[in-house]
Amino acid sequence: MTDHDEIIIQPQLPNHERKAAAAIYYESFQSKMRPLFGNAATAVPLLADAFNPELGLTAFAHGQVVGLAGLHHQHRQFVQLRFADLVRHLGVMSAIWRYGIASLFARAPQAGELLMDGIAVTQAMRGKGVGTRLLEAVVAFGQAHRYHRVRLDVINTNPGAQRLYQRFGFVPTATHTYPFMQLFGFTAVTTMVKSII
C-alpha cells in the first residue's frame, strides 16, 4: 500500500516520461483507443507524440510515473492529435478516417471553465490515492489560473471514476447518450462540474 504522502505531483509531464505516461493513458482508455488506434504497440508512440507536456499533471510514486491528468488551458489541450502525426504513425489512408472519427471526441471549454482532458492511473495503483491527489492538483491549477469551475466528462462504463469525482465534489449536470459509440466501449457520457471559486 502506498502512503498518500509518497505520491508526488509534478506540474508537467517530463519529456523523458512521455512513453511511460502514454502507456498508462492507453491502459486507462483502452476501450476507446483500441478501435481507433489499434494495439498498444501502435497507439502508445502516437499518444506520446500527441501530448503537450506542459498541460499534463504527473503523479510519481517511488520515482515512477503512476498517473496523469490532462488539461485544456489557453486554447490548447493535453492530447492534441495532429493529422501529420497520424500520417507518420499510421499512413495517409488510415490517418484520414481515424482523424475524422477522433474529431467526434473533441470538446471545448466554456468561459471561466478548466476542462480536464482525461485522468489516468496505472492499474496497480488504483485505489491508493493517486486519483485524489491528481484531482487536488487540477483544482489548484484552476484556482491559480483564476478559473471558476472544473469540468470533466465520464463515460457510463466507468462508474468507479464517477464515484471518485462525486466524492471529490463534482456534480453531474447532464448525460448524453451516443448509441453509435458502443464500438468505443460506451453509450453515454455524463458531464460533471466542480465550482472552485
Residue pairs with C-beta under 8 A, 6 or more apart in sequence:
1 128
2 61
2 62
2 125
2 128
2 129
2 130
4 129
4 132
4 133
6 61
6 62
7 59
7 60
7 61
7 66
7 128
7 129
7 130
7 133
8 59
8 60
8 61
9 57
9 58
9 59
9 60
9 133
9 134
9 136
9 137
10 57
10 58
10 59
10 60
11 57
11 137
11 141
12 53
12 54
12 55
12 56
12 57
12 58
13 21
13 51
13 53
13 54
13 56
13 58
13 68
14 53
14 58
15 53
17 58
17 65
18 48
18 49
18 51
18 53
19 44
19 45
19 48
20 64
20 65
21 48
21 51
21 56
21 58
21 65
21 68
22 43
22 44
22 45
22 47
22 48
22 51
23 40
23 44
24 65
24 66
24 67
24 68
24 120
24 121
24 122
25 47
25 68
25 79
25 118
25 120
26 33
26 40
26 43
26 44
26 47
27 40
27 120
27 122
27 123
28 118
28 119
28 120
28 121
29 118
29 120
31 157
31 184
31 185
31 186
32 105
32 155
32 184
32 185
32 186
33 43
33 47
34 43
35 183
35 184
36 98
36 101
36 102
36 184
37 43
37 46
37 47
37 90
37 98
42 89
42 90
45 89
46 85
46 86
46 89
46 90
47 79
49 85
49 88
49 89
50 79
50 80
50 81
50 82
50 85
51 70
51 78
51 79
51 80
52 76
52 77
52 78
52 79
52 80
55 70
55 71
55 72
55 73
55 76
55 77
55 78
55 117
56 68
56 69
56 70
56 71
56 78
57 68
57 69
57 70
57 71
57 134
57 137
57 138
57 141
58 65
58 67
58 68
59 65
59 66
59 67
59 68
59 121
59 130
59 133
59 134
60 66
61 125
61 130
65 122
66 121
66 122
66 124
66 125
66 130
67 119
67 120
67 121
67 122
67 125
67 130
67 131
67 134
68 119
68 120
68 134
69 116
69 118
69 119
69 120
69 134
69 135
69 137
69 138
70 77
70 78
70 79
70 116
70 117
70 118
70 119
71 77
71 78
71 114
71 115
71 116
71 117
71 138
71 141
72 78
72 107
72 108
72 109
72 114
72 115
72 116
72 117
73 114
73 141
73 145
77 115
77 117
78 117
78 118
79 117
79 118
81 99
81 102
83 95
83 99
86 94
86 95
86 98
86 99
87 95
90 98
107 115
107 153
108 115
109 115
109 151
110 151
112 147
112 148
112 149
113 147
113 148
113 149
113 150
113 151
113 193
114 138
114 141
114 142
114 145
114 147
114 149
114 150
114 151
114 196
115 150
115 151
115 152
116 138
116 150
116 151
116 152
119 131
119 134
119 135
119 138
119 152
119 161
121 130
121 131
121 134
126 160
131 161
131 164
132 164
132 168
135 164
135 165
135 168
138 150
139 150
139 194
139 196
142 149
142 150
142 196
143 196
147 196
148 195
148 196
148 197
149 193
149 194
149 195
149 196
149 197
150 170
150 193
150 194
150 196
151 191
151 192
151 193
152 165
152 170
152 191
152 192
153 189
153 190
153 191
153 192
154 161
154 162
154 165
154 189
154 190
154 192
155 185
155 186
155 188
155 189
155 190
156 175
156 186
156 187
156 188
156 189
156 190
157 185
157 186
157 187
158 186
162 172
162 190
162 192
165 192
165 194
166 172
166 192
168 194
169 194
170 192
170 193
170 194
171 192
171 193
171 194
172 190
172 191
172 192
173 191
173 192
173 193
174 190
174 191
175 188
175 189
175 190
175 191
176 188
176 189
176 191
177 187
177 188
178 186
178 187
178 188
178 189
179 187
181 187
